[in-house]
């Protein structure tokens, strides 16, 4: 056999065997004496005779490009778990992405379980509780000089009003200092 069979040529050009048989029957292919297809000559003849508007376009990839942020998040998740992660910008294998996905699902389940057990609370609730506790603590300290000044003044033998004034001044200074401390609940 000098050239290609119908099946071989069909696979080479990306057409069905039926389409090749039809082209052969209508004389749009160049054949050798033994009936096999001369590939180079047939390609040239088909290129001349084929209307470009009626040719099939090669199938477009249905895969969307993955954002770099997603790829770096996969790498970060893998590194957090002590697993091998690809260098940034080199791409991630399917196995690495799947492993990162499973790790994230396990972390999410663990967090959900901790929340159900009451071991975790919502961030907004935690902030509210911390604020309320700090407010209560502040109110206790603001009222303390009025309660303690008379007792301290009697122990020291000084005037209660003066003692209360000094205590209030120092307590307020301390509270002003503490007010600048911001809790970081991240």
C-alpha positions in Angstrom: 0.0 0.0 0.0 1.6 3.2 -1.2 -0.6 5.8 0.7 -3.0 5.9 3.6 -6.2 3.9 4.1 -9.5 5.7 4.5 -9.4 5.2 8.3 -5.8 6.5 8.5 -6.5 9.5 6.4 -9.8 10.3 8.3 -7.9 10.2 11.7 -5.1 12.4 10.2 -7.4 15.2 9.0 -10.0 14.9 11.8 -13.0 13.8 9.7 -15.2 10.7 9.8 -14.5 7.8 7.6 -17.9 8.5 5.9 -16.8 12.0 4.9 -13.6 10.6 3.5 -15.5 8.0 1.4 -17.8 10.7 0.1 -14.8 12.9 -0.8 -13.2 9.9 -2.5 -16.4 9.1 -4.5 -16.7 12.7 -5.7 -13.1 12.9 -6.8 -11.9 15.4 -4.1 -9.0 13.1 -3.1 -5.9 12.0 -5.0 -5.5 8.3 -5.1 -2.5 6.0 -5.8 -2.8 3.1 -8.2 -3.7 0.7 -5.5 -6.6 2.8 -4.3 -4.8 4.2 -1.2 -4.9 7.9 -0.5 -2.0 10.3 -1.4 -2.1 12.4 1.8 0.0 15.4 0.7 -1.7 15.8 -2.6 -5.2 15.2 -1.2 -4.6 17.8 1.5 -3.6 20.4 -1.2 -6.7 19.5 -3.3 -9.0 19.6 -0.4 -7.6 23.0 0.7 -8.3 24.4 -2.8 -11.8 22.9 -3.2 -13.1 23.5 0.3 -15.2 26.6 1.2 -13.6 28.0 4.4 -16.9 29.1 5.7 -18.2 25.6 5.7 -15.3 24.0 7.6 -15.6 23.0 11.2 -13.7 25.0 13.7 -11.5 23.1 16.1 -13.3 22.6 19.4 -12.7 25.4 21.8 -11.5 24.4 25.2 -14.3 24.6 27.8 -11.9 25.0 30.6 -11.7 28.5 32.1 -8.4 29.9 33.2 -7.9 29.7 36.9 -7.2 33.0 38.7 -3.8 33.3 40.2 -5.4 34.0 43.6 -7.1 30.6 43.6 -3.8 28.9 42.7 -1.9 30.7 45.5 -4.7 29.8 47.9 -4.3 26.2 47.0 -0.6 26.4 47.6 -1.1 28.2 50.9 -3.5 25.6 52.1 -1.1 22.8 51.2 1.8 24.6 53.0 -0.3 25.1 56.1 -0.9 21.4 56.3 2.8 20.6 55.8 2.2 19.2 52.3 4.3 19.9 49.1 3.0 22.9 47.3 4.0 24.1 43.8 6.1 27.3 43.6 3.9 30.3 42.8 3.4 30.9 39.1 4.2 27.3 38.1 0.7 25.9 38.2 -1.0 23.3 40.3 -1.6 19.7 39.5 -5.1 18.3 39.7 -4.0 16.1 42.6 -2.6 19.1 44.6 -5.8 21.0 44.0 -7.9 18.0 45.0 -5.8 17.5 48.1 -6.2 21.2 49.0 -10.0 21.0 48.5 -10.2 18.0 50.8 -8.1 19.7 53.4 -10.4 22.8 53.3 -13.5 20.6 53.5 -12.1 18.9 56.6 -11.2 22.2 58.2 -14.7 23.5 57.4 -16.3 20.4 59.0 -14.1 20.7 62.1 -15.1 24.4 62.5 -18.8 23.5 62.0 -18.5 20.7 64.6 -16.7 23.0 67.1 -19.5 25.6 66.6 -22.2 22.9 67.2 -20.4 21.8 70.4 -20.3 25.5 71.6 -16.5 25.7 71.4 -16.7 28.5 68.9 -18.8 31.6 68.8 -19.5 34.1 66.0 -17.1 37.0 65.7 -19.8 39.7 66.1 -21.0 38.0 69.3 -17.4 37.8 70.7 -16.9 41.5 70.0 -20.1 42.3 71.7 -19.2 40.3 74.8 -15.7 41.8 75.0 -17.2 45.3 74.7 -19.8 44.6 77.4 -17.2 43.2 79.7 -14.8 46.1 79.2 -17.7 48.6 79.8 -18.6 46.8 83.1 -15.0 46.8 84.2 -14.7 50.5 83.3 -17.9 51.4 85.3 -16.6 49.5 88.4 -13.3 51.5 88.3 -15.1 54.8 87.7 -17.2 54.2 90.8 -14.4 52.8 93.0 -12.8 56.1 94.2 -16.1 57.3 95.7 -16.4 54.0 97.7 -12.8 53.6 98.7 -11.7 57.2 99.3 -13.4 57.6 102.7 -11.8 54.3 104.0 -8.4 55.2 102.7 -8.6 58.8 104.0 -9.5 57.5 107.5 -6.5 55.1 107.4 -4.1 57.9 106.3 -5.6 60.7 108.4 -6.4 63.0 105.4 -9.5 64.7 104.2 -11.9 62.3 102.3 -12.8 64.8 99.5 -9.1 65.4 98.7 -8.4 61.6 98.7 -11.4 61.0 96.3 -10.2 63.7 93.9 -6.7 62.3 93.7 -8.0 58.7 93.3 -10.4 59.8 90.5 -7.6 61.6 88.7 -5.3 58.5 88.7 -8.1 56.0 87.9 -9.3 58.1 84.9 -5.7 58.4 83.6 -5.3 54.6 83.9 -8.7 54.1 82.1 -7.7 56.5 79.3 -4.5 54.4 78.8 -6.5 51.2 78.7 -9.0 52.7 76.2 -6.2 52.9 73.6 -5.7 49.1 73.7 -7.8 47.5 70.9 -8.5 43.8 71.0 -7.4 42.0 67.8 -10.0 39.2 67.3 -8.8 37.8 64.0 
